[in-house]
């Protein structure tokens, strides 16, 4: 009787072991493939990390350049705005009245300041890499 129980036990155990081993092998292959993908991704990330210092230096240079351009442009705008409208709203009203009477709204100095302001804006945009649509 003990022998019959052992035989039946083996008959049930063999298929269980077979299917368990087959499933484990499949999972092991999937894990190996995933490991390969992860290792390849690690290599790519390390290559990118190696380029970060150069990219950071370029970004910092561009930031310094842009900051300098902005400070220069702001100073120009303030200076030329004062030249164009020395008395603020009163100058604007005077220019509007002169325009209504068909006269040139700007004096020679104001027209020159307006031209310099226009050139300053053009230089600022060119410095930022923005080109005029032609």
LINRAHU-V906143 format. One record per residue. N is the residue number from 1. RES is the residue in one small letter. SS is DSSP state (H for helix, E for strand, C for the rest). PHI is phi in whole degrees, -180 to 180 (none if undefined). D_CENTER is the distance of its C-alpha to the mean C-alpha in Angstrom with 1 decimal. Layout:
BEGIN
n->[N | N]
res->[RES | RES]
ss->[SS | SS]
phi->[PHI | PHI]
d_center->[D_CENTER | D_CENTER]
END
This chain:
BEGIN
n->[1 | 2 | 3 | 4 | 5 | 6 | 7 | 8 | 9 | 10 | 11 | 12 | 13 | 14 | 15 | 16 | 17 | 18 | 19 | 20 | 21 | 22 | 23 | 24 | 25 | 26 | 27 | 28 | 29 | 30 | 31 | 32 | 33 | 34 | 35 | 36 | 37 | 38 | 39 | 40 | 41 | 42 | 43 | 44 | 45 | 46 | 47 | 48 | 49 | 50 | 51 | 52 | 53 | 54 | 55 | 56 | 57 | 58 | 59 | 60 | 61 | 62 | 63 | 64 | 65 | 66 | 67 | 68 | 69 | 70 | 71 | 72 | 73 | 74 | 75 | 76 | 77 | 78 | 79 | 80 | 81 | 82 | 83 | 84 | 85 | 86 | 87 | 88 | 89 | 90 | 91 | 92 | 93 | 94 | 95 | 96 | 97 | 98 | 99 | 100 | 101 | 102 | 103 | 104 | 105 | 106 | 107 | 108 | 109 | 110 | 111 | 112 | 113 | 114 | 115 | 116 | 117 | 118 | 119 | 120 | 121 | 122 | 123 | 124 | 125 | 126 | 127 | 128 | 129 | 130 | 131 | 132 | 133 | 134]
res->[x | x | x | x | x | x | x | x | x | x | x | x | x | x | x | x | x | x | x | x | x | x | x | x | x | x | x | x | x | x | x | x | x | x | x | x | x | x | x | x | x | x | x | x | x | x | x | x | x | x | x | x | x | x | x | x | x | x | x | x | x | x | x | x | x | x | x | x | x | x | x | x | x | x | x | x | x | x | x | x | x | x | x | x | x | x | x | x | x | x | x | x | x | x | x | x | x | x | x | x | x | x | x | x | x | x | x | x | x | x | x | x | x | x | x | x | x | x | x | x | x | x | x | x | x | x | x | x | x | x | x | x | x | x]
ss->[C | H | H | H | H | H | H | H | H | H | H | H | H | H | H | H | H | H | H | H | H | H | H | H | H | H | H | H | H | H | H | H | H | H | H | H | H | H | H | H | H | H | H | H | H | H | H | H | H | H | H | H | H | H | H | H | H | H | H | H | H | H | H | H | H | H | H | H | H | H | H | H | H | H | H | H | H | H | H | H | H | H | H | H | C | C | C | C | H | H | H | H | H | H | H | H | H | H | H | H | C | C | C | C | C | C | C | H | H | H | H | H | H | H | H | H | H | H | H | H | H | H | H | H | H | H | H | H | C | C | C | C | C | C]
phi->[none | -66 | -66 | -66 | -66 | -65 | -64 | -63 | -62 | -66 | -62 | -81 | -74 | -59 | -63 | -63 | -64 | -61 | -68 | -66 | -66 | -63 | -65 | -67 | -64 | -63 | -64 | -64 | -62 | -62 | -66 | -65 | -65 | -64 | -63 | -61 | -62 | -64 | -63 | -65 | -64 | -62 | -62 | -62 | -66 | -64 | -64 | -68 | -62 | -63 | -87 | -60 | -59 | -67 | -65 | -61 | -62 | -65 | -66 | -65 | -62 | -64 | -64 | -61 | -62 | -67 | -62 | -64 | -60 | -64 | -62 | -64 | -65 | -63 | -62 | -64 | -62 | -63 | -64 | -73 | -65 | -66 | -68 | -76 | -129 | -65 | -112 | 62 | -66 | -66 | -65 | -63 | -65 | -62 | -64 | -66 | -63 | -60 | -65 | -65 | -86 | 81 | -99 | -67 | -71 | -113 | -76 | -61 | -65 | -67 | -64 | -66 | -65 | -64 | -65 | -65 | -64 | -61 | -66 | -63 | -64 | -62 | -63 | -62 | -67 | -64 | -63 | -80 | 93 | -94 | -103 | -72 | -75 | -116]
d_center->[78.8 | 76.3 | 75.8 | 75.0 | 72.4 | 70.8 | 70.8 | 69.2 | 66.7 | 65.7 | 65.5 | 63.0 | 61.1 | 60.6 | 58.5 | 56.4 | 55.7 | 55.0 | 52.4 | 50.8 | 50.5 | 49.1 | 46.5 | 45.6 | 45.3 | 42.9 | 40.7 | 40.9 | 39.7 | 36.8 | 35.9 | 36.2 | 33.8 | 31.3 | 31.8 | 31.2 | 27.9 | 26.8 | 27.9 | 26.0 | 22.8 | 23.5 | 24.0 | 20.6 | 18.8 | 21.0 | 20.1 | 16.4 | 17.2 | 19.3 | 16.5 | 14.3 | 16.6 | 16.1 | 12.3 | 12.7 | 15.3 | 13.5 | 10.6 | 13.6 | 15.5 | 13.0 | 12.9 | 16.7 | 17.1 | 15.2 | 17.2 | 20.3 | 19.7 | 19.2 | 22.3 | 24.4 | 23.5 | 24.4 | 27.6 | 28.5 | 28.0 | 30.2 | 32.8 | 33.0 | 33.0 | 36.0 | 37.7 | 37.2 | 38.3 | 40.3 | 42.0 | 39.1 | 40.3 | 43.7 | 42.3 | 40.4 | 43.7 | 45.6 | 43.2 | 43.5 | 47.3 | 47.5 | 45.4 | 47.7 | 50.7 | 49.3 | 48.7 | 45.7 | 43.7 | 42.4 | 44.5 | 44.1 | 42.1 | 39.8 | 39.3 | 38.4 | 35.9 | 34.4 | 34.1 | 32.5 | 30.0 | 29.1 | 28.8 | 26.6 | 24.2 | 24.2 | 23.6 | 20.7 | 19.0 | 19.9 | 18.6 | 15.1 | 15.5 | 16.5 | 19.7 | 22.6 | 23.4 | 26.8]
END
